[in-house]
Amino acid sequence: MTLSSDPDAQLMGLFWTLKLDEPLPAAVEPGIAVIFAQAGPEDVAELAAAMGFDDTLPVLQRFERGCHCYLVRVNGQLVSYGWVTFDEERIGSLGLRVRLQPGEAYIWDCATLAVYRGQRLYPALLTHMQHALRAAGFRRIWIGMDADNLPSQAGVARAGFQQIVALLQASNTPTRTFFIRAYPGASQQDVQAAQYALLGDREANSITLP
């Protein structure tokens, strides 16, 4: 899958996976003492504040949609979090949606408070989420990030995820057309699974939005 017809296409994001029905990668240990937990009703207000919301409604709406959230606490303080969706989720402002098959989970909207960065909290949280989702019976995790988010890419790679495809937007077109490009070494099976998740079709490698 190449973009020889549009060499100036803009790289928008990267899409990675981890298979939970295979041996899990080595656990990443955080650099400081932490407690991992799944968020519950008692965490809504604190989570909303950490995410920069003025009220709890956006957090409650995510829980009502069936999303889960996992937390990292240091001395009782919420310092890092990550959300998980199990059916379908919008990708930022791109207009695309990740479509999940039964047994798949999509990790998104993860963040660590600035003062606690550099302590491997993000990849350690991903390790915790891997084990929690595997115990719940899931067989695959997807995760994506912006192409220029180098810290996120480093954390995801450290947690054992494998890059499958890159998402690119065509240039000089009257409509918004996205392409995917397979990462070298990615299996055809994984690429087709990514095509379905991002484009809704296991055989298509592009999609045009209104």
C-alpha positions as CSV (number, residue, x, y, z in Angstrom):
1,M,0.0,0.0,0.0
2,T,1.7,3.1,-1.2
3,L,0.8,6.6,-2.0
4,S,2.8,7.0,-5.2
5,S,-0.1,8.9,-6.8
6,D,0.0,11.5,-4.0
7,P,3.6,11.9,-2.8
8,D,2.6,15.1,-0.9
9,A,0.0,13.4,1.3
10,Q,0.1,14.6,4.9
11,L,0.9,12.1,7.6
12,M,-1.9,12.4,10.2
13,G,-1.5,9.6,12.7
14,L,-0.3,6.1,13.5
15,F,-2.3,3.1,14.5
16,W,-0.9,0.4,16.7
17,T,-2.2,-3.0,18.0
18,L,-1.5,-5.5,20.7
19,K,-2.9,-9.1,20.7
20,L,-4.1,-10.2,24.0
21,D,-4.5,-13.9,23.0
22,E,-0.7,-14.1,22.6
23,P,2.0,-13.8,25.4
24,L,1.9,-10.3,26.8
25,P,5.1,-8.2,26.6
26,A,7.2,-7.6,29.6
27,A,5.6,-5.4,32.1
28,V,6.7,-1.8,32.3
29,E,7.4,-0.7,35.9
30,P,6.7,3.0,36.9
31,G,9.6,5.0,38.2
32,I,7.7,5.9,41.4
33,A,5.2,4.1,43.7
34,V,1.7,4.2,42.2
35,I,-1.7,2.6,42.5
36,F,-3.6,1.5,39.5
37,A,-7.4,1.4,39.5
38,Q,-10.5,1.5,37.2
39,A,-12.4,4.7,37.6
40,G,-15.8,4.5,39.4
41,P,-18.5,7.0,40.3
42,E,-16.5,8.3,43.2
43,D,-13.7,9.4,40.8
44,V,-15.9,11.4,38.4
45,A,-15.3,14.9,39.9
46,E,-11.6,14.5,40.3
47,L,-11.3,12.9,36.8
48,A,-13.2,15.8,35.2
49,A,-10.9,18.3,36.9
50,A,-7.8,16.4,35.8
51,M,-9.1,16.5,32.2
52,G,-9.7,20.2,32.3
53,F,-13.5,20.1,32.2
54,D,-15.6,22.7,34.0
55,D,-18.2,20.1,35.1
56,T,-18.6,16.4,35.3
57,L,-21.0,16.0,32.4
58,P,-18.5,15.0,29.7
59,V,-17.1,12.3,32.0
60,L,-20.5,11.0,32.9
61,Q,-21.5,11.0,29.2
62,R,-18.5,8.8,28.4
63,F,-19.5,6.3,31.2
64,E,-23.0,6.3,30.0
65,R,-21.7,5.3,26.5
66,G,-20.0,2.3,28.1
67,C,-16.5,3.6,28.1
68,H,-14.1,2.6,30.9
69,C,-11.3,4.7,32.4
70,Y,-8.2,3.5,34.2
71,L,-6.3,5.7,36.7
72,V,-2.8,6.1,38.2
73,R,-2.6,7.5,41.7
74,V,0.5,8.8,43.5
75,N,0.0,9.3,47.3
76,G,-3.8,9.3,46.6
77,Q,-3.6,11.9,43.9
78,L,-4.9,11.2,40.3
79,V,-1.9,11.8,38.1
80,S,-2.5,9.8,34.9
81,Y,-5.5,8.3,33.1
82,G,-6.5,6.5,29.9
83,W,-9.9,5.8,28.4
84,V,-11.1,2.6,26.7
85,T,-14.0,2.1,24.2
86,F,-15.4,-1.2,23.1
87,D,-17.7,-0.5,20.1
88,E,-17.1,2.7,18.2
89,E,-15.2,6.0,18.8
90,R,-14.6,9.2,17.0
91,I,-11.0,10.1,16.2
92,G,-10.6,13.7,17.3
93,S,-11.5,16.2,14.6
94,L,-10.7,14.0,11.6
95,G,-14.3,12.9,11.1
96,L,-13.2,9.2,11.1
97,R,-14.5,6.6,13.6
98,V,-12.8,3.6,14.9
99,R,-15.1,0.6,14.5
100,L,-14.4,-2.3,16.8
101,Q,-15.2,-6.0,16.3
102,P,-16.3,-8.2,19.2
103,G,-13.3,-8.8,21.5
104,E,-11.5,-5.6,20.6
105,A,-10.8,-2.5,22.7
106,Y,-9.6,0.9,21.7
107,I,-7.5,3.0,24.1
108,W,-7.7,6.8,23.6
109,D,-7.4,10.1,25.4
110,C,-4.6,9.3,27.8
111,A,-2.7,11.9,29.7
112,T,-0.3,12.4,32.6
113,L,0.1,15.5,34.7
114,A,3.1,17.4,33.6
115,V,5.0,17.2,36.9
116,Y,4.8,13.4,36.8
117,R,6.0,12.9,33.2
118,G,9.3,11.0,32.7
119,Q,8.4,8.4,35.3
120,R,7.1,5.8,32.8
121,L,3.6,6.2,34.1
122,Y,2.0,6.1,30.6
123,P,3.6,2.8,29.5
124,A,3.0,1.3,33.0
125,L,-0.6,2.3,32.8
126,L,-0.8,0.6,29.3
127,T,0.7,-2.5,30.9
128,H,-2.0,-2.5,33.6
129,M,-4.7,-2.0,31.0
130,Q,-3.4,-4.9,28.9
131,H,-3.7,-7.3,31.9
132,A,-7.1,-5.9,32.9
133,L,-8.6,-6.2,29.4
134,R,-7.1,-9.7,28.9
135,A,-8.6,-10.8,32.2
136,A,-12.0,-9.5,30.9
137,G,-11.8,-11.7,27.8
138,F,-10.6,-9.2,25.2
139,R,-8.3,-10.4,22.4
140,R,-7.0,-7.3,20.8
141,I,-6.2,-3.6,21.7
142,W,-5.9,-0.8,19.3
143,I,-4.3,2.6,20.0
144,G,-3.5,5.6,17.9
145,M,-1.8,8.9,18.2
146,D,-0.9,12.0,16.2
147,A,2.0,11.6,13.9
148,D,4.0,14.3,15.7
149,N,3.3,12.9,19.2
150,L,6.8,11.4,19.8
151,P,6.4,10.9,23.6
152,S,3.2,8.9,23.0
153,Q,4.9,6.8,20.3
154,A,7.8,6.0,22.7
155,G,5.4,5.0,25.5
156,V,3.3,2.8,23.3
157,A,6.3,1.1,21.8
158,R,7.8,0.5,25.3
159,A,4.5,-1.1,26.4
160,G,4.9,-3.6,23.6
161,F,2.4,-2.4,20.9
162,Q,3.2,-3.0,17.3
163,Q,2.7,-0.3,14.6
164,I,0.4,-1.5,11.9
165,V,-0.6,1.4,9.6
166,A,-0.1,5.1,9.1
167,L,-3.0,7.3,8.3
168,L,-2.5,10.0,5.7
169,Q,-4.7,12.7,4.1
170,A,-4.5,13.3,0.4
171,S,-3.4,16.8,-0.8
172,N,-5.0,19.0,-3.4
173,T,-8.4,17.2,-3.5
174,P,-11.8,18.9,-3.2
175,T,-12.9,16.4,-0.6
176,R,-11.2,14.9,2.5
177,T,-9.6,11.7,1.4
178,F,-7.7,9.5,3.9
179,F,-5.4,6.7,3.0
180,I,-3.7,4.1,5.1
181,R,-0.1,2.8,4.5
182,A,1.0,-0.5,6.0
183,Y,4.0,-0.4,8.3
184,P,6.9,-2.6,7.1
185,G,6.7,-6.0,8.7
186,A,3.0,-5.7,9.6
187,S,1.1,-8.9,8.8
188,Q,-1.6,-8.8,6.1
189,Q,-4.1,-10.0,8.7
190,D,-3.3,-7.1,11.0
191,V,-3.4,-4.6,8.2
192,Q,-6.8,-5.8,7.1
193,A,-8.1,-5.6,10.7
194,A,-6.8,-2.0,10.8
195,Q,-8.5,-1.3,7.5
196,Y,-11.8,-2.4,8.9
197,A,-11.3,-0.5,12.2
198,L,-10.4,2.8,10.4
199,L,-12.2,2.6,7.1
200,G,-15.0,0.0,7.7
201,D,-13.8,-2.3,4.9
202,R,-11.1,-5.0,5.2
203,E,-10.2,-4.5,1.5
204,A,-10.2,-0.7,1.1
205,N,-7.2,1.4,1.8
206,S,-8.8,4.8,1.4
207,I,-12.0,6.7,2.4
208,T,-13.5,10.0,1.2
209,L,-15.5,12.0,3.6
210,P,-18.2,14.6,2.7
